[in-house]
């Protein structure tokens, strides 16, 4: 049966990068609402799609392990730590002797090709996690400037900013309007199933590539997505894709990586369904704008609760001015990677990670009463 790879089945099918957990924690980074394509397919193993390939990632204290599945192929658990793709064991055994004879003379060339592919995959993974950025140094700088961040960082280490494909990032975040993470994940998967290409199947789960701009711009997309439960977002997705292709061309989004942050943000805001918060998310998570600080009601509450941020005549909703003012406040506090620092606090405040935060709160003594000496004050959980 086609299976998801697990490290315990043997290391032969796995490749690795030296990477300490202080530089990257998969469980926090992949589940904090940056990308909606990753699932924990077994304990500590995350499977998702990057660059048109299906990956399973896991980690030990100082190593990031990864396995890439062949396109339209399947990882078969043979029980001996080896991999077999897309064929039954009997078929593989019958064909193996002929195959060895045919490729014997080309063995050295094949090995060279394999090494080249290994290097390409490692480069893709390094780029996706931006491993060129020393996160430990950034945490140290943010902690020195911000005592509250330092307290949070003791538990929430290794929260990195992903460098996603701009098309996937933009159209995924258009789905986030008035939505929550688990529902967004379902919508993005349905979008990929409806308009993306099938890559492989593992444990009866199908993995699809993210749709291209042309696939999203097709006139039939809106009706299709409305049937799949996208509501008003269906129109935004189709119209934004069409507007990009008609007015700018297929390479326009990637080109925004090379313009200043404010210019890129304002260009994105001209698209249907893209407000300031979505534009900032796309700038931060795919367009190399590390100083973009997405502001929503959740982040606004963090600013007020943990940083005593106040405004004159506080508005009921987040205005453009408030968005800019809070962003400037955090940029002044944290510096050029302010968006990365904000993502750590956002992650720490998610309901799913509240158990980790309990370690931040020390037991406090109360006045002793009869038959009672010490009690623990329970942390009052904040709303998500």
Buried (B, 14 or more C-beta within 10 A) or exposed (E): EBBBBBBEBBEEBBBBBEBBBBBBBBBBBBBBBBBBBBBBBBEBBBBBBBBEBBBBBBBEEEBBBBBBBBBEBBBBBBEEEEBBBBBEEEEBEEEEEEEEEEEEEEEEEEEEEEEEEEEEBBEBBBBBBBBEBEBEEBBEBBBEBBEBBBBBBEBBBBBBBBBBBBBBBBBBBBBBBEBEBEBBBBBBBBBBBBBBBEBBBBEEBEBBBBBBBEBBBBEEBBEBBBEBEBBEBBBBBBBBBBBBBEEBEEEBBEBBBEBEBEEBBEBBEEBBBBBBBBBBBBBBBBBBBBBBBBBBEBBBBBBBEBBEBEBEEEEEEBEEEBBBBBBEBBBEBBBEBBBBBBBBBBBBBBEEBBEBBEEEEEEEEEEEEEEEEEEEEEEEEBEE
